[in-house]
Amino acid sequence: MTSETLVGRIGTVITAIRGGERAGEIRLLVGGLPHYYLAYSLVPLPIGAEALVIHNRGARQVDVEPWPTVPPDGIARGVDEGL
C-alpha cells in the first residue's frame, strides 16, 4: 500500500492503542479486503473505536487519531467524552 492509499481511511481498533509510542492494532479495509497495521495514537483508543489514519510510517505501521462516532440518538460525540 502507498501512503496515499492509507491516509484518510477510517479503521477499527482491534487491539487497544495505549497511546504515545505504545502501539495497538487497527483493521483497515482496502480494496474490500481487511489489512492489519500496528497503530499509534497520542491518546489511548479502546477496542472497537474508529480511527482516522493520518500518517503511514511504512512497514505496516500507521499513526491514527480518534474518529467521532454517531450513536443511534444522532448526537455526535467526540474524544472529550471518551468515545
C-alpha positions as CSV (number, residue, x, y, z in Angstrom):
1,M,0.0,0.0,0.0
2,T,1.2,3.5,-0.7
3,S,0.9,6.3,1.8
4,E,-1.9,7.9,-0.3
5,T,-3.9,4.7,-0.2
6,L,-4.0,4.6,3.7
7,V,-4.0,8.2,4.8
8,G,-7.6,9.4,5.2
9,R,-9.1,5.9,5.7
10,I,-11.1,5.0,8.7
11,G,-10.4,1.8,10.5
12,T,-11.5,-0.2,13.5
13,V,-9.2,-0.7,16.6
14,I,-8.9,-4.5,17.2
15,T,-6.2,-4.3,19.9
16,A,-6.4,-1.3,22.2
17,I,-4.0,1.5,21.4
18,R,-2.4,2.6,24.7
19,G,-1.2,6.0,23.5
20,G,2.1,7.5,22.8
21,E,4.7,5.0,21.5
22,R,2.7,2.0,22.7
23,A,1.0,0.6,19.6
24,G,-2.2,-1.2,19.2
25,E,-3.7,-2.8,16.1
26,I,-6.1,-1.5,13.6
27,R,-8.1,-3.1,10.7
28,L,-8.5,-1.2,7.5
29,L,-10.5,-2.3,4.5
30,V,-8.5,-1.6,1.3
31,G,-10.0,-2.8,-1.9
32,G,-12.6,-4.7,0.0
33,L,-10.0,-6.8,1.9
34,P,-9.0,-6.4,5.5
35,H,-5.5,-5.3,6.2
36,Y,-4.0,-5.1,9.7
37,Y,-1.5,-2.5,10.9
38,L,0.3,-1.5,14.1
39,A,-1.3,1.8,15.1
40,Y,0.0,4.7,17.2
41,S,-2.1,7.5,18.7
42,L,-1.4,10.4,21.1
43,V,-4.4,9.3,23.1
44,P,-5.5,5.8,24.1
45,L,-8.2,4.2,22.0
46,P,-10.3,1.2,23.1
47,I,-11.1,-1.9,21.1
48,G,-14.0,-1.2,18.7
49,A,-13.2,2.5,18.4
50,E,-13.0,4.1,14.9
51,A,-9.8,5.9,14.0
52,L,-8.6,8.0,11.1
53,V,-5.2,7.3,9.5
54,I,-3.2,10.5,9.5
55,H,0.3,9.2,8.6
56,N,1.8,6.0,7.1
57,R,5.1,5.1,8.9
58,G,5.8,2.3,6.5
59,A,6.4,-1.4,7.4
60,R,2.7,-1.8,8.2
61,Q,2.7,0.9,10.9
62,V,0.4,4.0,10.9
63,D,-0.4,7.0,13.0
64,V,-4.1,7.5,13.8
65,E,-6.4,9.9,15.7
66,P,-9.8,9.2,17.1
67,W,-12.8,9.5,14.7
68,P,-16.0,10.7,16.2
69,T,-18.9,8.3,16.2
70,V,-22.6,9.0,15.9
71,P,-24.7,6.8,18.2
72,P,-28.4,5.9,17.5
73,D,-29.6,9.1,19.2
74,G,-27.9,11.1,16.3
75,I,-25.8,13.3,18.6
76,A,-22.1,13.1,17.6
77,R,-19.7,12.7,20.5
78,G,-16.1,13.4,20.4
79,V,-12.9,12.4,22.1
80,D,-13.5,14.6,25.1
81,E,-16.4,12.3,26.1
82,G,-14.2,9.1,25.9
83,L,-15.5,7.7,22.6
